[in-house]
Amino acid sequence: MKKVFKVCGILLAMFMFVACGKEEKKVLYVGTNAEFPPFEYLEKDQMVGFDIDFINALGKELGKEIVMKDMSFDGLLPALQSKKVDIVIAGMTASEERKNAVNFSEPYYSANQVIVLNENNTDIKDFEDLKDKKIGVMLGFTGDLVITEMGLPSEKFSAAYAGIMALQNGKLDAVVLDSETATSYVKNNKGLKLAEGKGESEDYAIAIRKDDKQLLEDINKAIVTLKSNGEFDKILKKYFN
């Protein structure tokens, strides 16, 4: 009888372990900042965009349910490190500074920093022309880092649209943004244009905690699969014609 109870106990423990493992595998909590069209933004209170479609396709490939969490951009990596989310996808550049804190997947998109101007601005053509100008950047975005490294003062915004509005209202001379997002704002707002000059190319990637090495490996494999089976190109064409 004792042996029967012992066997039952072992079987129960194994069942609980497997069940917990399945539950852990089932959901992937993903941090993002839905202020970055066309990568992630809100449309009728629903989160949409290239990154959203991409991460959902990755989740399907990984066999995981994706649960998105919207937060401020500068809070994303702290949330990842404190395990409030499992990964981060937010048009985030895999910079050397960020690599000190987290790991990054294989790159999935390349962009540049560009300057958004009012269309009547003829003074600013490149980044060298930003000296002594009123510059808007997004807090924690690559543009923020670029302007800081140039030793220039800037006004920092938590959302891109707030910086664009300040530019339109004449409170700023220029806004530095990632190229695709900047292009989206120029396309959808009359009276704006892009400066001729562009910053160096940068790669977007998914941020993952340094100790989650298996997850990093699984995500990289899934990225390769989506690029080889045509799913990635389908999402790319949807947002970047």
N, C-alpha and C positions, 0 to 999 in steps of 0.2 A: 504493500500500500504506500509506504514511504517513497518507494522508487517511482510509483505512478505519479504521486504528488510532485516529486522532484522533476520528472520528465515534463509534466504539465507546466511547472514553473518555468522551466527552460524554454518550452515552446511559447509560453505567454510573453516572456522577455524578448524572444526573437521576433514575435509578432509586433510588439510595441516598438522595437528598434527599427524594423522594416517600415512600420507605419509612420514613425517620426521621420525616417529618411525620406519617405515619399512626400510627406508634408513639406519638408525642408526643400526638396527638389521642385515642388510644384510652383512656388511663387518666387518671382524675382522682383525686388523693389528697386525702382529706377528713379534717381533724382534728376530733375531738369529745371530749367528756368524758361517758362513759356512767354518770353518777351523777345524772341529772336527769330522773327520770320525770315525766310520760309522754313527754317529748321524746326522750331517749336513755337507755337503761338496759340492763343485762344480764339475760337470761332464759335459764337453762341454758347459760351461757357464750356466748350469741348476742346480738349487739347489735340491739336493737329499739327502736321508738318512733316518734313522729310525725316527727321530723327525719330519721330513717333512711329511712322510707318516702318522705318528701318528696324527699330528695336522690337517692334511687334513681330516682324518677320524673323528676326533673330530668336525671339522667344519661342516661336513656333518650331523653328529648327532645333532648338535646345530642349523642347518639350516642357517649357515653363510658362506659367501664366505671368504676364507683365502687369505690374501695378505701378502707375506713374505717380510721382510726388513732386509737385511744383513748389519751388522755393527760390529765394534770392540767389543770384549767381555766385556771389562771394561766400554763401553758406553751403554750397554744394560739396566741396571737398571735406570741410569739417563734418558734415552729415555722413559722408562716406566713411571717414575714419572713426566716427563714433558709432558706426553700424546702424544708423537710422535708415540708410539705403544700402543696397548691395553693389550697385554700379551707378555711374553718372554718364549721361549722354546729353550734351547741351551745346553743340557746336564748339566744343572745348579744344583749344590748341594743346597739343602734347609738348609743352615747353620743357626745357631742361629744369627749370625751377620747380615745376609741378611734379616732374619725375622723381624728385627727391622725396616726395611725400606719398605718391601712389604709382602704380603701374598703369600703362596704357596698352590698349589693344593695338592691333595693326591699324594704320590710318585708313579712314574710309572716305575722306574728302580733303581737298586742298583749296585754300582760299588766300586772300591778301588783305592787308589793311588798306583802306581807302579813305578819302576825305570827302564828306558831304558838305555842299555849299549852297547858299542861295544863288539862283541863276544869274543875278546881276553882279556877283562877285568876280572881279578880274585881278585881284591882288594875289590870290593863292592858287598856285599851280602844282606845287609839290610839298612834301613834308618840310623842306628847308624854309618854306614861306610862312610857316606857322609861328615863327618867333614874334613875340609881342602881340599875338592874336588871342582872342578869347576862344578857348577850345573846350568842347564837350566830349567826355568819354563815358563809357559804361563801367561802373565800379567792378574791378576784378577781371574785366575782359582784356584781351590781348592789346587792344588800343590803349587802354589805361597804362599797361606796362610799357608800351612803345613810347608814349608821350613822356612818361616818368623817366625812362632811360635817356631821353633826349634832353632832360633837365628843364622841361617846360611845365609851367603851372597849368592846371585844368580844372574844370568843374565836373564833378563826378555825379552820374545819375544811376539809379538802380534799374531803370528801364530805358530801352532804346527810344521808345516813342516820346519820352519826356525830354530827352536831349534834342530830338528832331523838332519838337514843339518850341523849345527855347531858341533854336536856330531860326525857325520861321518867324518868331516874334522879335527877332533882332537882338536877342540877349547874348547870342554867340556869333562868332565869325565862321566857325567850322565845327563839325562833329566827326570824330574818327571812329570808324566801324569796320567790321568784317565785310568783305566785298559783296557777298550775296545778299546779306541783310540790307546793306546800304543801297544796293541796286533795287531791292524791293521797295524801300521807302521812296526813292527817287521816282520809280515807276508809278507809285500810287499817290504821290503828293505833287501837285503842280507847283512850279517855282523853285524846284530843287535840281541840282546837278552834281556830278562827281568831278573832282579835280583830275587833272591828267595823270599825275604821278600815283604810283602804287607802292606799297611796302613789299617786303620780301614774302615769298610764299610760305604758308604754314599749314600743318596737317592737323585735321580734326581726328580725335580718337575717343574711345570709351575708357573712362577711368575706373580702375578696379583696385581694391585694397592689395597691398603688397603680399599679404599672407594667403590670398585667395588664388593661388597659382593654377589650380585645376580649372577654376572658373575662367581665368584668363586664357588658358589653353583651349577650353571648349568654345569660348566666344571667338577666338581667332579662327578655329576650324569652321565655325558657322559662317563667319564673314567670307571665307574662301568659298564655301558652298554656295552662298547667295550670289556671289560674283560670277561663279561658274555656271549656275543654272539659269541665269537671266533675271532673277528676281530683283537683284540690286539695280540693274539697268532700268527695269520697269519703274521702280520707285524714283530713280534719278530723273527719268523723262517726265514723270508726273509733276515734279516741282521745278525742273530746270530744262525748259524746252530748247 
